[in-house]
Amino acid sequence: NAGVTQTPKFQVLKTGQSMTLQCAQDMNHNSMYWYRQDPGMGLRLIYYSASEGTTDKGEVPNGYNVSRLNKREFSLRLESAAPSQTSVYFCASRMAGSGYQQYFGPGTRLTVT
Amino acid sequence: AQTVTQSQPEMSVQEAETVTLSCTYDTSESDYYLFWYKQPPSRQMILVIRQEAYKQQNATENRFSVNFQKAAKSFSLKISDSQLGDAAMYFCAYRSGYNNNDMRFGAGTRLTVKP
C-alpha cells in the first residue's frame, strides 16, 4: 500500500516550458487535491477533484490545469512555466465525507529559471 | 475567506520539556475542523491531531494535545515530553464543514528541539 505517490520528485524547467506533474493514490479515495507550498507560507490549494469526472478551482488556480484521469490519478499541468511557479507541489487525497483526513504525497520540488 | 494565523515563525524547546504552539483562525462558520500537521525535513505532511468544532472536549493523541477555545478562535498545540524527533515545521489548518474541500493552512512554526 503505497498511499499517495508523486512523480517526479524534482524538476527544473526553463521559462515557457510545459510539464505535467503526476499523482496517484491506491486508497480508493474519492477526492484529490493539488497544493503549492512557498517559503514562509502554508500550503495553498490550486485545484481539487471532489470525485472522478469533476474538477474545481482552489485558491490559486491561475497558470495551471488539471485532469482527473480516473479515480486513482490526478495530474497537474503547467502549460507555460513562469519563475513565479517555482515551488514545492503536494498532491493529497481523501475519502468523501466530512470526517476524513487528507493524506499527502511526498511533494515535487519545481524550479523555473 | 477563512484565514489561519500562526504568530510564532520559530520556537525551540529543551528535550523532555513542554512547548505550546499558537494558532488563531478567522471564520464566520459554525461547522468546521481544525488540524495540526507536522512536516519533517523529508517534506512529508503528517497529521498530528484534529479537532471537530462541535466537540467541546480538547483532542489528545499521546504526547500531543490541543487547547481549543472556540469563542476566541484559538487552537494551540501542546507537545509534552518533547523528543528530538518532534523537530519539524508544524502547520495549523482549518477545513470548512460546508465545503470539505476548502482547507486553509497557516504559515507554519519551525520547532527546534535541543538535546
Interface residues (C-beta under 8 A of the other chain):
Chain A: S31 Y33 G40 M41 G42 L43 R44 L45 Y48 A50 D56 G58 E59 V88 F90 A92 R94 A96 G97 S98 G99 Q101 Q102 F104 P106 G107
Chain B: A1 V4 P9 Y33 F35 S42 R43 Q44 M45 L47 R50 E52 F91 A93 G97 N100 N101 D102 M103 R104 F105 G106 A107 G108
